[in-house]
Amino acid sequence: MADQNQLVTFQLGEELYGINIMDVKEIVRVQSIRAIPNAPSYVEGIFNLRHEIIPIINLHKRFHLKKTLNSEDDELLSGFIIIDIDGMKLGVIIDRVSRVVTIEKDDVQPPPQMLSGIGAEYIQGVVRQEHGYLIILDIRDLFNPKELQKIADLRRPA
């Protein structure tokens, strides 16, 4: 089992991404988000999940990705993935949740130099699939410590 990873996969723009299932706390449907003044541009706001304030991150804005036009079926599959980065919960907006997949570590390749959208420094690797690539994100590298502190500060009432 140590030679395999389980990933939660989701659509963001045109690409399929995966993050380690151990970093995912849950997947929730789109909720109403409260905007926050002076937040970084990629922070949509916060929402209350069972009395816990969760900052919501928009990776489309963070990485300048085009949002896909969702059909009604896709709208049902869109929402937030709640991730945990060293004890801090964040919600990441996704276009469409896909499924949980198990991949062999041997199948993971380094990212190609010219991968559209998200920078290679945020990518653990890619897995070639029938219809393109599954891009494995390293959520701990998505935000530097300074950014995480800024996001954490948003959760405190002014």
Buried (B, 14 or more C-beta within 10 A) or exposed (E): EEEEBBBBBBBBBEBBBBBBBEBBBEBBEBBEBEEBEEBBEBBBBBBEBEEEBBBBBBBBBBBEBEEBEBEEEBEEBBBBBBBBBEEBBBBBBBBBBBEEBEBEEEBBEEBEEEBEBBEEEBBBBBBEEEEEBBBBBBBBEBBEEEBBEBBBEBBEEE
